[in-house]
Amino acid sequence: MAKRKMSAGELAERIDITPANLSILKNNKAKAIRFSTLEAICRELDCQPADILEYKGE
């Protein structure tokens, strides 16, 4: 988001989710994400899923 000079509120509006839900995603509190939401984020930020997701083993 910083590279695109986009606020969290603007991104949330563009991908049609609430700012609270975007905050949950940003702060690693989400247990899951819909593919449609991931696709929308990647489309708006012009990135790939690997640019924003990280796997952490237990």
mmJSON file of the N, C-alpha and C atoms, coordinates in Angstrom:
{"data_MODEL":{"atom_site":{
"group_PDB":["ATOM","ATOM","ATOM","ATOM","ATOM","ATOM","ATOM","ATOM","ATOM","ATOM","ATOM","ATOM","ATOM","ATOM","ATOM","ATOM","ATOM","ATOM","ATOM","ATOM","ATOM","ATOM","ATOM","ATOM","ATOM","ATOM","ATOM","ATOM","ATOM","ATOM","ATOM","ATOM","ATOM","ATOM","ATOM","ATOM","ATOM","ATOM","ATOM","ATOM","ATOM","ATOM","ATOM","ATOM","ATOM","ATOM","ATOM","ATOM","ATOM","ATOM","ATOM","ATOM","ATOM","ATOM","ATOM","ATOM","ATOM","ATOM","ATOM","ATOM","ATOM","ATOM","ATOM","ATOM","ATOM","ATOM","ATOM","ATOM","ATOM","ATOM","ATOM","ATOM","ATOM","ATOM","ATOM","ATOM","ATOM","ATOM","ATOM","ATOM","ATOM","ATOM","ATOM","ATOM","ATOM","ATOM","ATOM","ATOM","ATOM","ATOM","ATOM","ATOM","ATOM","ATOM","ATOM","ATOM","ATOM","ATOM","ATOM","ATOM","ATOM","ATOM","ATOM","ATOM","ATOM","ATOM","ATOM","ATOM","ATOM","ATOM","ATOM","ATOM","ATOM","ATOM","ATOM","ATOM","ATOM","ATOM","ATOM","ATOM","ATOM","ATOM","ATOM","ATOM","ATOM","ATOM","ATOM","ATOM","ATOM","ATOM","ATOM","ATOM","ATOM","ATOM","ATOM","ATOM","ATOM","ATOM","ATOM","ATOM","ATOM","ATOM","ATOM","ATOM","ATOM","ATOM","ATOM","ATOM","ATOM","ATOM","ATOM","ATOM","ATOM","ATOM","ATOM","ATOM","ATOM","ATOM","ATOM","ATOM","ATOM","ATOM","ATOM","ATOM","ATOM","ATOM","ATOM","ATOM","ATOM","ATOM","ATOM","ATOM","ATOM","ATOM"],
"id":[1,2,3,4,5,6,7,8,9,10,11,12,13,14,15,16,17,18,19,20,21,22,23,24,25,26,27,28,29,30,31,32,33,34,35,36,37,38,39,40,41,42,43,44,45,46,47,48,49,50,51,52,53,54,55,56,57,58,59,60,61,62,63,64,65,66,67,68,69,70,71,72,73,74,75,76,77,78,79,80,81,82,83,84,85,86,87,88,89,90,91,92,93,94,95,96,97,98,99,100,101,102,103,104,105,106,107,108,109,110,111,112,113,114,115,116,117,118,119,120,121,122,123,124,125,126,127,128,129,130,131,132,133,134,135,136,137,138,139,140,141,142,143,144,145,146,147,148,149,150,151,152,153,154,155,156,157,158,159,160,161,162,163,164,165,166,167,168,169,170,171,172,173,174],
"type_symbol":["N","C","C","N","C","C","N","C","C","N","C","C","N","C","C","N","C","C","N","C","C","N","C","C","N","C","C","N","C","C","N","C","C","N","C","C","N","C","C","N","C","C","N","C","C","N","C","C","N","C","C","N","C","C","N","C","C","N","C","C","N","C","C","N","C","C","N","C","C","N","C","C","N","C","C","N","C","C","N","C","C","N","C","C","N","C","C","N","C","C","N","C","C","N","C","C","N","C","C","N","C","C","N","C","C","N","C","C","N","C","C","N","C","C","N","C","C","N","C","C","N","C","C","N","C","C","N","C","C","N","C","C","N","C","C","N","C","C","N","C","C","N","C","C","N","C","C","N","C","C","N","C","C","N","C","C","N","C","C","N","C","C","N","C","C","N","C","C","N","C","C","N","C","C"],
"label_atom_id":["N","CA","C","N","CA","C","N","CA","C","N","CA","C","N","CA","C","N","CA","C","N","CA","C","N","CA","C","N","CA","C","N","CA","C","N","CA","C","N","CA","C","N","CA","C","N","CA","C","N","CA","C","N","CA","C","N","CA","C","N","CA","C","N","CA","C","N","CA","C","N","CA","C","N","CA","C","N","CA","C","N","CA","C","N","CA","C","N","CA","C","N","CA","C","N","CA","C","N","CA","C","N","CA","C","N","CA","C","N","CA","C","N","CA","C","N","CA","C","N","CA","C","N","CA","C","N","CA","C","N","CA","C","N","CA","C","N","CA","C","N","CA","C","N","CA","C","N","CA","C","N","CA","C","N","CA","C","N","CA","C","N","CA","C","N","CA","C","N","CA","C","N","CA","C","N","CA","C","N","CA","C","N","CA","C","N","CA","C","N","CA","C","N","CA","C","N","CA","C","N","CA","C"],
"label_alt_id":[null,null,null,null,null,null,null,null,null,null,null,null,null,null,null,null,null,null,null,null,null,null,null,null,null,null,null,null,null,null,null,null,null,null,null,null,null,null,null,null,null,null,null,null,null,null,null,null,null,null,null,null,null,null,null,null,null,null,null,null,null,null,null,null,null,null,null,null,null,null,null,null,null,null,null,null,null,null,null,null,null,null,null,null,null,null,null,null,null,null,null,null,null,null,null,null,null,null,null,null,null,null,null,null,null,null,null,null,null,null,null,null,null,null,null,null,null,null,null,null,null,null,null,null,null,null,null,null,null,null,null,null,null,null,null,null,null,null,null,null,null,null,null,null,null,null,null,null,null,null,null,null,null,null,null,null,null,null,null,null,null,null,null,null,null,null,null,null,null,null,null,null,null,null],
"label_comp_id":["MET","MET","MET","ALA","ALA","ALA","LYS","LYS","LYS","ARG","ARG","ARG","LYS","LYS","LYS","MET","MET","MET","SER","SER","SER","ALA","ALA","ALA","GLY","GLY","GLY","GLU","GLU","GLU","LEU","LEU","LEU","ALA","ALA","ALA","GLU","GLU","GLU","ARG","ARG","ARG","ILE","ILE","ILE","ASP","ASP","ASP","ILE","ILE","ILE","THR","THR","THR","PRO","PRO","PRO","ALA","ALA","ALA","ASN","ASN","ASN","LEU","LEU","LEU","SER","SER","SER","ILE","ILE","ILE","LEU","LEU","LEU","LYS","LYS","LYS","ASN","ASN","ASN","ASN","ASN","ASN","LYS","LYS","LYS","ALA","ALA","ALA","LYS","LYS","LYS","ALA","ALA","ALA","ILE","ILE","ILE","ARG","ARG","ARG","PHE","PHE","PHE","SER","SER","SER","THR","THR","THR","LEU","LEU","LEU","GLU","GLU","GLU","ALA","ALA","ALA","ILE","ILE","ILE","CYS","CYS","CYS","ARG","ARG","ARG","GLU","GLU","GLU","LEU","LEU","LEU","ASP","ASP","ASP","CYS","CYS","CYS","GLN","GLN","GLN","PRO","PRO","PRO","ALA","ALA","ALA","ASP","ASP","ASP","ILE","ILE","ILE","LEU","LEU","LEU","GLU","GLU","GLU","TYR","TYR","TYR","LYS","LYS","LYS","GLY","GLY","GLY","GLU","GLU","GLU"],
"label_asym_id":["A","A","A","A","A","A","A","A","A","A","A","A","A","A","A","A","A","A","A","A","A","A","A","A","A","A","A","A","A","A","A","A","A","A","A","A","A","A","A","A","A","A","A","A","A","A","A","A","A","A","A","A","A","A","A","A","A","A","A","A","A","A","A","A","A","A","A","A","A","A","A","A","A","A","A","A","A","A","A","A","A","A","A","A","A","A","A","A","A","A","A","A","A","A","A","A","A","A","A","A","A","A","A","A","A","A","A","A","A","A","A","A","A","A","A","A","A","A","A","A","A","A","A","A","A","A","A","A","A","A","A","A","A","A","A","A","A","A","A","A","A","A","A","A","A","A","A","A","A","A","A","A","A","A","A","A","A","A","A","A","A","A","A","A","A","A","A","A","A","A","A","A","A","A"],
"label_entity_id":["1","1","1","1","1","1","1","1","1","1","1","1","1","1","1","1","1","1","1","1","1","1","1","1","1","1","1","1","1","1","1","1","1","1","1","1","1","1","1","1","1","1","1","1","1","1","1","1","1","1","1","1","1","1","1","1","1","1","1","1","1","1","1","1","1","1","1","1","1","1","1","1","1","1","1","1","1","1","1","1","1","1","1","1","1","1","1","1","1","1","1","1","1","1","1","1","1","1","1","1","1","1","1","1","1","1","1","1","1","1","1","1","1","1","1","1","1","1","1","1","1","1","1","1","1","1","1","1","1","1","1","1","1","1","1","1","1","1","1","1","1","1","1","1","1","1","1","1","1","1","1","1","1","1","1","1","1","1","1","1","1","1","1","1","1","1","1","1","1","1","1","1","1","1"],
"label_seq_id":[1,1,1,2,2,2,3,3,3,4,4,4,5,5,5,6,6,6,7,7,7,8,8,8,9,9,9,10,10,10,11,11,11,12,12,12,13,13,13,14,14,14,15,15,15,16,16,16,17,17,17,18,18,18,19,19,19,20,20,20,21,21,21,22,22,22,23,23,23,24,24,24,25,25,25,26,26,26,27,27,27,28,28,28,29,29,29,30,30,30,31,31,31,32,32,32,33,33,33,34,34,34,35,35,35,36,36,36,37,37,37,38,38,38,39,39,39,40,40,40,41,41,41,42,42,42,43,43,43,44,44,44,45,45,45,46,46,46,47,47,47,48,48,48,49,49,49,50,50,50,51,51,51,52,52,52,53,53,53,54,54,54,55,55,55,56,56,56,57,57,57,58,58,58],
"pdbx_PDB_ins_code":[null,null,null,null,null,null,null,null,null,null,null,null,null,null,null,null,null,null,null,null,null,null,null,null,null,null,null,null,null,null,null,null,null,null,null,null,null,null,null,null,null,null,null,null,null,null,null,null,null,null,null,null,null,null,null,null,null,null,null,null,null,null,null,null,null,null,null,null,null,null,null,null,null,null,null,null,null,null,null,null,null,null,null,null,null,null,null,null,null,null,null,null,null,null,null,null,null,null,null,null,null,null,null,null,null,null,null,null,null,null,null,null,null,null,null,null,null,null,null,null,null,null,null,null,null,null,null,null,null,null,null,null,null,null,null,null,null,null,null,null,null,null,null,null,null,null,null,null,null,null,null,null,null,null,null,null,null,null,null,null,null,null,null,null,null,null,null,null,null,null,null,null,null,null],
"Cartn_x":[0.828,0.0,0.877,1.968,2.842,3.448,3.841,4.414,3.4,2.124,1.065,0.481,1.007,0.516,-0.996,-1.452,-2.877,-3.137,-4.138,-4.499,-5.302,-5.356,-6.139,-7.613,-8.097,-9.497,-9.807,-8.886,-9.083,-9.06,-8.111,-8.05,-9.31,-9.74,-10.959,-12.143,-12.259,-13.364,-13.255,-12.059,-11.858,-12.145,-11.868,-12.093,-13.399,-14.143,-15.484,-15.506,-14.611,-14.688,-14.612,-14.964,-14.934,-13.493,-13.213,-11.874,-11.492,-12.472,-12.199,-11.728,-12.362,-11.947,-10.578,-10.287,-8.959,-7.908,-8.238,-7.321,-7.018,-8.021,-7.836,-6.865,-7.026,-6.116,-4.695,-4.574,-3.25,-2.504,-3.219,-2.587,-2.467,-2.59,-2.421,-3.382,-4.571,-5.579,-6.602,-6.57,-7.534,-7.157,-8.15,-7.933,-8.04,-8.698,-8.901,-9.134,-9.009,-9.306,-9.966,-10.985,-11.648,-10.74,-10.778,-9.987,-10.412,-11.685,-12.159,-11.58,-11.425,-10.823,-9.346,-8.66,-7.237,-7.028,-7.881,-7.782,-7.974,-8.953,-9.224,-8.053,-7.467,-6.306,-5.159,-4.881,-3.78,-4.03,-5.277,-5.62,-5.369,-5.837,-5.707,-4.271,-3.501,-2.113,-1.12,-1.634,-0.789,0.347,-0.047,0.936,0.469,1.275,0.967,0.654,-0.111,-0.413,0.838,1.902,3.142,3.755,3.385,3.898,3.264,2.095,1.388,1.106,1.35,1.116,2.431,2.447,3.635,3.193,3.835,3.526,4.409,3.779,4.509,4.092,5.011,4.715,4.547,3.909,3.665,4.838],
"Cartn_y":[-1.181,0.0,1.251,1.208,2.375,2.678,1.637,1.844,2.471,2.162,2.687,3.989,4.435,5.658,5.6,4.461,4.23,3.989,4.648,4.449,3.161,2.67,1.466,1.71,2.875,3.2,3.199,3.747,3.78,2.367,1.532,0.155,-0.602,-0.454,-1.141,-0.756,0.521,0.984,0.394,0.374,-0.134,-1.627,-2.4,-3.846,-4.251,-3.263,-3.47,-4.351,-4.045,-4.654,-3.533,-3.836,-2.805,-2.533,-1.309,-1.017,-1.95,-2.343,-3.252,-4.614,-5.122,-6.411,-6.311,-5.202,-5.02,-4.972,-4.334,-4.27,-5.668,-6.51,-7.892,-8.615,-8.411,-9.034,-8.498,-7.189,-6.561,-6.96,-7.209,-7.494,-8.98,-9.792,-11.251,-11.88,-11.346,-11.884,-12.759,-12.74,-13.51,-14.986,-15.831,-17.278,-17.737,-16.941,-17.297,-16.022,-16.171,-15.069,-15.664,-15.009,-15.473,-15.189,-16.091,-15.875,-14.591,-14.279,-13.059,-11.814,-11.853,-10.731,-10.634,-11.766,-11.793,-11.28,-11.705,-11.248,-9.735,-9.216,-7.778,-6.984,-7.467,-6.791,-6.767,-7.922,-8.001,-7.115,-7.055,-6.21,-4.739,-4.297,-2.887,-2.49,-3.415,-3.095,-3.514,-4.109,-4.565,-5.444,-6.521,-7.43,-8.873,-9.789,-11.209,-11.646,-12.726,-13.198,-13.417,-13.908,-14.144,-12.845,-11.723,-10.435,-10.023,-10.593,-10.161,-11.289,-12.539,-13.685,-14.308,-14.845,-15.515,-16.75,-17.884,-19.12,-19.218,-19.486,-19.704,-21.035,-21.971,-23.268,-23.142,-24.13,-24.062,-24.424],
"Cartn_z":[0.0,0.0,0.0,0.748,0.807,-0.565,-1.307,-2.631,-3.579,-3.377,-4.245,-3.694,-2.539,-1.888,-1.699,-1.14,-0.941,0.545,1.065,2.458,2.62,3.846,4.13,3.821,4.151,3.875,2.395,1.605,0.155,-0.422,0.03,-0.46,-0.074,1.167,1.617,0.741,0.429,-0.425,-1.825,-2.371,-3.734,-3.852,-2.777,-2.851,-2.192,-1.733,-1.189,0.061,1.01,2.335,3.36,4.591,5.617,6.037,6.473,6.989,8.153,8.965,10.08,9.562,8.521,7.958,7.303,6.659,6.081,7.187,8.284,9.421,9.961,10.034,10.485,9.555,8.262,7.294,7.445,7.586,7.685,8.94,10.018,11.305,11.612,10.568,10.704,11.708,11.82,12.741,12.012,10.691,9.899,9.874,9.953,9.857,8.408,7.565,6.158,5.359,4.046,3.137,1.899,1.418,0.194,-1.001,-1.961,-3.168,-3.868,-3.829,-4.486,-3.812,-2.491,-1.773,-2.092,-2.101,-2.444,-3.865,-4.77,-6.156,-6.245,-5.518,-5.547,-4.982,-3.894,-3.303,-4.308,-4.904,-5.872,-7.085,-7.53,-8.673,-8.339,-7.186,-6.812,-6.493,-5.926,-5.568,-6.654,-7.744,-8.846,-8.32,-7.622,-7.042,-7.197,-6.748,-6.753,-5.322,-5.138,-3.781,-2.933,-3.531,-2.782,-2.246,-2.825,-2.356,-1.03,-0.722,0.487,1.472,1.05,1.937,2.348,3.557,4.061,4.823,4.552,5.276,6.508,7.647,8.893,9.457,9.532,10.122,11.626,12.198,13.64,14.417],
"occupancy":[1.0,1.0,1.0,1.0,1.0,1.0,1.0,1.0,1.0,1.0,1.0,1.0,1.0,1.0,1.0,1.0,1.0,1.0,1.0,1.0,1.0,1.0,1.0,1.0,1.0,1.0,1.0,1.0,1.0,1.0,1.0,1.0,1.0,1.0,1.0,1.0,1.0,1.0,1.0,1.0,1.0,1.0,1.0,1.0,1.0,1.0,1.0,1.0,1.0,1.0,1.0,1.0,1.0,1.0,1.0,1.0,1.0,1.0,1.0,1.0,1.0,1.0,1.0,1.0,1.0,1.0,1.0,1.0,1.0,1.0,1.0,1.0,1.0,1.0,1.0,1.0,1.0,1.0,1.0,1.0,1.0,1.0,1.0,1.0,1.0,1.0,1.0,1.0,1.0,1.0,1.0,1.0,1.0,1.0,1.0,1.0,1.0,1.0,1.0,1.0,1.0,1.0,1.0,1.0,1.0,1.0,1.0,1.0,1.0,1.0,1.0,1.0,1.0,1.0,1.0,1.0,1.0,1.0,1.0,1.0,1.0,1.0,1.0,1.0,1.0,1.0,1.0,1.0,1.0,1.0,1.0,1.0,1.0,1.0,1.0,1.0,1.0,1.0,1.0,1.0,1.0,1.0,1.0,1.0,1.0,1.0,1.0,1.0,1.0,1.0,1.0,1.0,1.0,1.0,1.0,1.0,1.0,1.0,1.0,1.0,1.0,1.0,1.0,1.0,1.0,1.0,1.0,1.0,1.0,1.0,1.0,1.0,1.0,1.0],
"B_iso_or_equiv":[0.0,0.0,0.0,0.0,0.0,0.0,0.0,0.0,0.0,0.0,0.0,0.0,0.0,0.0,0.0,0.0,0.0,0.0,0.0,0.0,0.0,0.0,0.0,0.0,0.0,0.0,0.0,0.0,0.0,0.0,0.0,0.0,0.0,0.0,0.0,0.0,0.0,0.0,0.0,0.0,0.0,0.0,0.0,0.0,0.0,0.0,0.0,0.0,0.0,0.0,0.0,0.0,0.0,0.0,0.0,0.0,0.0,0.0,0.0,0.0,0.0,0.0,0.0,0.0,0.0,0.0,0.0,0.0,0.0,0.0,0.0,0.0,0.0,0.0,0.0,0.0,0.0,0.0,0.0,0.0,0.0,0.0,0.0,0.0,0.0,0.0,0.0,0.0,0.0,0.0,0.0,0.0,0.0,0.0,0.0,0.0,0.0,0.0,0.0,0.0,0.0,0.0,0.0,0.0,0.0,0.0,0.0,0.0,0.0,0.0,0.0,0.0,0.0,0.0,0.0,0.0,0.0,0.0,0.0,0.0,0.0,0.0,0.0,0.0,0.0,0.0,0.0,0.0,0.0,0.0,0.0,0.0,0.0,0.0,0.0,0.0,0.0,0.0,0.0,0.0,0.0,0.0,0.0,0.0,0.0,0.0,0.0,0.0,0.0,0.0,0.0,0.0,0.0,0.0,0.0,0.0,0.0,0.0,0.0,0.0,0.0,0.0,0.0,0.0,0.0,0.0,0.0,0.0,0.0,0.0,0.0,0.0,0.0,0.0],
"pdbx_formal_charge":[null,null,null,null,null,null,null,null,null,null,null,null,null,null,null,null,null,null,null,null,null,null,null,null,null,null,null,null,null,null,null,null,null,null,null,null,null,null,null,null,null,null,null,null,null,null,null,null,null,null,null,null,null,null,null,null,null,null,null,null,null,null,null,null,null,null,null,null,null,null,null,null,null,null,null,null,null,null,null,null,null,null,null,null,null,null,null,null,null,null,null,null,null,null,null,null,null,null,null,null,null,null,null,null,null,null,null,null,null,null,null,null,null,null,null,null,null,null,null,null,null,null,null,null,null,null,null,null,null,null,null,null,null,null,null,null,null,null,null,null,null,null,null,null,null,null,null,null,null,null,null,null,null,null,null,null,null,null,null,null,null,null,null,null,null,null,null,null,null,null,null,null,null,null],
"auth_seq_id":[1,1,1,2,2,2,3,3,3,4,4,4,5,5,5,6,6,6,7,7,7,8,8,8,9,9,9,10,10,10,11,11,11,12,12,12,13,13,13,14,14,14,15,15,15,16,16,16,17,17,17,18,18,18,19,19,19,20,20,20,21,21,21,22,22,22,23,23,23,24,24,24,25,25,25,26,26,26,27,27,27,28,28,28,29,29,29,30,30,30,31,31,31,32,32,32,33,33,33,34,34,34,35,35,35,36,36,36,37,37,37,38,38,38,39,39,39,40,40,40,41,41,41,42,42,42,43,43,43,44,44,44,45,45,45,46,46,46,47,47,47,48,48,48,49,49,49,50,50,50,51,51,51,52,52,52,53,53,53,54,54,54,55,55,55,56,56,56,57,57,57,58,58,58],
"auth_comp_id":["MET","MET","MET","ALA","ALA","ALA","LYS","LYS","LYS","ARG","ARG","ARG","LYS","LYS","LYS","MET","MET","MET","SER","SER","SER","ALA","ALA","ALA","GLY","GLY","GLY","GLU","GLU","GLU","LEU","LEU","LEU","ALA","ALA","ALA","GLU","GLU","GLU","ARG","ARG","ARG","ILE","ILE","ILE","ASP","ASP","ASP","ILE","ILE","ILE","THR","THR","THR","PRO","PRO","PRO","ALA","ALA","ALA","ASN","ASN","ASN","LEU","LEU","LEU","SER","SER","SER","ILE","ILE","ILE","LEU","LEU","LEU","LYS","LYS","LYS","ASN","ASN","ASN","ASN","ASN","ASN","LYS","LYS","LYS","ALA","ALA","ALA","LYS","LYS","LYS","ALA","ALA","ALA","ILE","ILE","ILE","ARG","ARG","ARG","PHE","PHE","PHE","SER","SER","SER","THR","THR","THR","LEU","LEU","LEU","GLU","GLU","GLU","ALA","ALA","ALA","ILE","ILE","ILE","CYS","CYS","CYS","ARG","ARG","ARG","GLU","GLU","GLU","LEU","LEU","LEU","ASP","ASP","ASP","CYS","CYS","CYS","GLN","GLN","GLN","PRO","PRO","PRO","ALA","ALA","ALA","ASP","ASP","ASP","ILE","ILE","ILE","LEU","LEU","LEU","GLU","GLU","GLU","TYR","TYR","TYR","LYS","LYS","LYS","GLY","GLY","GLY","GLU","GLU","GLU"],
"auth_asym_id":["A","A","A","A","A","A","A","A","A","A","A","A","A","A","A","A","A","A","A","A","A","A","A","A","A","A","A","A","A","A","A","A","A","A","A","A","A","A","A","A","A","A","A","A","A","A","A","A","A","A","A","A","A","A","A","A","A","A","A","A","A","A","A","A","A","A","A","A","A","A","A","A","A","A","A","A","A","A","A","A","A","A","A","A","A","A","A","A","A","A","A","A","A","A","A","A","A","A","A","A","A","A","A","A","A","A","A","A","A","A","A","A","A","A","A","A","A","A","A","A","A","A","A","A","A","A","A","A","A","A","A","A","A","A","A","A","A","A","A","A","A","A","A","A","A","A","A","A","A","A","A","A","A","A","A","A","A","A","A","A","A","A","A","A","A","A","A","A","A","A","A","A","A","A"],
"auth_atom_id":["N","CA","C","N","CA","C","N","CA","C","N","CA","C","N","CA","C","N","CA","C","N","CA","C","N","CA","C","N","CA","C","N","CA","C","N","CA","C","N","CA","C","N","CA","C","N","CA","C","N","CA","C","N","CA","C","N","CA","C","N","CA","C","N","CA","C","N","CA","C","N","CA","C","N","CA","C","N","CA","C","N","CA","C","N","CA","C","N","CA","C","N","CA","C","N","CA","C","N","CA","C","N","CA","C","N","CA","C","N","CA","C","N","CA","C","N","CA","C","N","CA","C","N","CA","C","N","CA","C","N","CA","C","N","CA","C","N","CA","C","N","CA","C","N","CA","C","N","CA","C","N","CA","C","N","CA","C","N","CA","C","N","CA","C","N","CA","C","N","CA","C","N","CA","C","N","CA","C","N","CA","C","N","CA","C","N","CA","C","N","CA","C","N","CA","C","N","CA","C","N","CA","C"],
"pdbx_PDB_model_num":[1,1,1,1,1,1,1,1,1,1,1,1,1,1,1,1,1,1,1,1,1,1,1,1,1,1,1,1,1,1,1,1,1,1,1,1,1,1,1,1,1,1,1,1,1,1,1,1,1,1,1,1,1,1,1,1,1,1,1,1,1,1,1,1,1,1,1,1,1,1,1,1,1,1,1,1,1,1,1,1,1,1,1,1,1,1,1,1,1,1,1,1,1,1,1,1,1,1,1,1,1,1,1,1,1,1,1,1,1,1,1,1,1,1,1,1,1,1,1,1,1,1,1,1,1,1,1,1,1,1,1,1,1,1,1,1,1,1,1,1,1,1,1,1,1,1,1,1,1,1,1,1,1,1,1,1,1,1,1,1,1,1,1,1,1,1,1,1,1,1,1,1,1,1]
}}}
